[in-house]
C-alpha cells in the first residue's frame, strides 16, 4: 500500500510502498479515503514533540474510510461500515489514573500515562490502510462525506468539547480566539447553539469569512473584546498562549476561558493586571472529552449545521499540504485523499 512515511524528524514526507497491516483480535482494517492534516502532525514530523514510536513512521489521526476486514472479536464493526479512526485508541489499564477506574473515553485517554494513540504509538491514517481497535472507531453519518468528516475527528471534536466544557447559558456571549482549523468550526458550533459570538483574530483577511461562519462581531485582541463589553466564554482555538493570556482582559465576571489547543513554545500566564480571583473566573482545559461529544459533532455536520472548510490534496502532494499547514496558509483544514 501507499503510505506517507517520515524517515526522520524534519525530513520531507515520502510516499512509499509498505506492507498492508492485518487486524488482530478486536481490531479492524480500514481502507482510508481521506485523512485530515492536523498541526500536531506537522509538529510531530518536525520533532517538536516526541517522534512517533512506530516504524515506519506513519502519522495522522483524522482518517475516514470503510472497514474491509475484521479481526476476531470485532463484533461492533463489519465490512462495509464507513468509520473514522479516533486519536485515542485505548488506555494502559495499569497507571495511577487507570487504577482510579476512569472509564475508557477521550477524557480517560488524556489522563492515562501510556495511552495508545493513532499516529504516535500506533501507525496512523496517512496511508491507504490503517488498523484500529473496533472500539477506537466511530460510525460516520450518511449526511457528511469522507473529506468533510475527517476534520471532525480532531478539529471538530476538540472545538465541540471546548464548547461543552464551558457550559454556556443561553444568554451568554461567546468569543472564539484564533480563526483557523478549530476556530472556524467553533464559530459554527456557537452559531448553531444560538449564542452571540465574537471572533478574535489579528488577521484582517479573516474578518469577512468569520462573519459568514457565524461571528456577530470581529475584534483584534482581548483589549478590543473588553471594549466591546467582554465575553462570558473565550474559546482558545489558536496556537498562541500569549494571545490567550491577553484575552483574559476581555473575560467577564464569572467567565470561563477554555484552552483547547497547544502552544509548543509559549506559556499561558495570568498577569498581575488580571484579577482572576476577584472576578470568580476560571481557566479550563479541553480536548477529546468523550466519544459522545464526537458523535454529537458529527451529527451537527451531517445535519448541515456545521461544514468544515477544507482544501484537498492528493497523497502525491502531501509535502505541499504539510508546508502550507506549517505556514498557516490553509483555509482552514487540509485533507489528504488516498
DACORSUL-V956400 format. One record per residue. RES is the residue in one letter. SS is DSSP state (H for helix, E for strand, - for the rest). NEAR is the number of other ideal C-beta (glycine too) atoms within 8 Angstrom. Layout:
BEGIN
[[RES/SS/NEAR] [RES/SS/NEAR]]
END
This chain:
BEGIN
[[X/-/9] [X/E/10] [X/E/14] [X/E/15] [X/E/12] [X/E/14] [X/-/6] [X/-/6] [X/-/8] [X/-/6] [X/-/9] [X/-/4] [X/E/12] [X/E/9] [X/E/10] [X/E/8] [X/E/5] [X/-/9] [X/-/4] [X/-/7] [X/-/9] [X/-/8] [X/-/11] [X/-/7] [X/-/7] [X/-/10] [X/E/13] [X/E/16] [X/E/15] [X/E/17] [X/E/10] [X/E/15] [X/E/9] [X/E/16] [X/E/15] [X/E/15] [X/E/16] [X/-/12] [X/H/9] [X/H/10] [X/H/16] [X/H/12] [X/H/11] [X/H/15] [X/H/14] [X/H/9] [X/-/8] [X/-/6] [X/-/8] [X/-/6] [X/-/10] [X/-/13] [X/-/6] [X/-/12] [X/-/3] [X/-/9] [X/-/11] [X/-/16] [X/-/14] [X/-/19] [X/-/17] [X/-/16] [X/E/18] [X/E/16] [X/E/14] [X/E/11] [X/E/17] [X/E/8] [X/E/9] [X/E/12] [X/-/12] [X/-/5] [X/-/7] [X/-/13] [X/-/5] [X/-/5] [X/-/11] [X/-/6] [X/-/8] [X/-/6] [X/-/9] [X/E/10] [X/E/15] [X/E/14] [X/E/14] [X/-/16] [X/-/11] [X/E/13] [X/E/12] [X/E/10] [X/-/14] [X/-/10] [X/-/4] [X/-/6] [X/-/10] [X/H/6] [X/H/11] [X/H/13] [X/H/7] [X/-/6] [X/-/5] [X/-/11] [X/-/5] [X/-/7] [X/-/10] [X/H/16] [X/H/10] [X/H/13] [X/H/15] [X/H/11] [X/H/7] [X/-/13] [X/-/7] [X/-/7] [X/-/13] [X/E/12] [X/E/12] [X/E/19] [X/-/17] [X/-/12] [X/-/8] [X/E/12] [X/-/12] [X/-/18] [X/-/14] [X/-/19] [X/E/16] [X/-/9] [X/E/12] [X/E/16] [X/E/13] [X/E/14] [X/E/11] [X/H/14] [X/H/8] [X/H/12] [X/E/15] [X/E/11] [X/E/7] [X/-/12] [X/-/9] [X/-/5] [X/-/7] [X/-/11] [X/-/5] [X/H/11] [X/H/10] [X/H/12] [X/H/15] [X/H/16] [X/H/16] [X/H/17] [X/H/18] [X/-/14] [X/H/15] [X/H/16] [X/H/14] [X/H/15] [X/H/17] [X/H/15] [X/H/16] [X/H/16] [X/H/15] [X/H/10] [X/H/12] [X/H/12] [X/-/6] [X/-/11] [X/-/6] [X/-/6] [X/-/3] [X/-/10] [X/E/13] [X/E/17] [X/E/15] [X/E/17] [X/E/14] [X/-/15] [X/-/16] [X/-/11] [X/-/12] [X/-/15] [X/H/18] [X/H/16] [X/H/16] [X/H/14] [X/H/16] [X/H/13] [X/H/14] [X/H/14] [X/H/11] [X/H/10] [X/-/8] [X/-/5] [X/-/11] [X/E/6] [X/E/15] [X/E/16] [X/E/18] [X/E/17] [X/-/13] [X/-/5] [X/-/7] [X/H/4] [X/H/4] [X/H/10] [X/H/11] [X/H/6] [X/H/10] [X/H/15] [X/H/11] [X/H/6] [X/H/13] [X/-/12] [X/-/12] [X/-/7] [X/E/8] [X/E/10] [X/E/12] [X/-/6] [X/-/11] [X/H/13] [X/H/9] [X/H/11] [X/H/17] [X/H/10] [X/H/7] [X/-/10] [X/-/5] [X/-/11] [X/E/14] [X/E/13] [X/E/14] [X/E/19] [X/E/17] [X/E/16] [X/-/16] [X/-/13] [X/-/9] [X/-/9] [X/H/12] [X/H/8] [X/H/14] [X/H/16] [X/H/11] [X/H/10] [X/H/17] [X/H/15] [X/H/11] [X/H/16] [X/E/15] [X/E/9] [X/E/6] [X/E/7] [X/E/14] [X/E/14] [X/E/15] [X/E/16] [X/E/12] [X/-/14] [X/-/11] [X/-/6] [X/-/12] [X/-/8] [X/-/3] [X/-/8] [X/-/5] [X/-/10] [X/-/6] [X/-/8] [X/-/7] [X/-/3] [X/-/4] [X/-/8] [X/-/5] [X/-/9] [X/-/5] [X/-/5] [X/-/11] [X/-/7] [X/-/12] [X/E/7] [X/E/11] [X/E/10] [X/E/8] [X/-/12] [X/-/9] [X/-/16] [X/-/12] [X/-/10] [X/H/9] [X/H/6] [X/H/14] [X/H/17] [X/H/9] [X/H/9] [X/H/15] [X/H/16] [X/H/9] [X/H/12] [X/H/18] [X/H/10] [X/-/7] [X/-/7] [X/-/7] [X/-/12] [X/-/7] [X/-/14] [X/-/8] [X/E/12] [X/E/10] [X/E/10] [X/E/12] [X/E/7] [X/H/12] [X/H/5] [X/H/8] [X/H/14] [X/H/8] [X/H/8] [X/H/14] [X/H/13] [X/H/8] [X/H/11] [X/H/13] [X/H/9] [X/H/6] [X/-/6] [X/-/5] [X/-/11] [X/-/6] [X/-/11] [X/E/14] [X/E/13] [X/E/16] [X/E/17] [X/E/10] [X/-/12]]
END
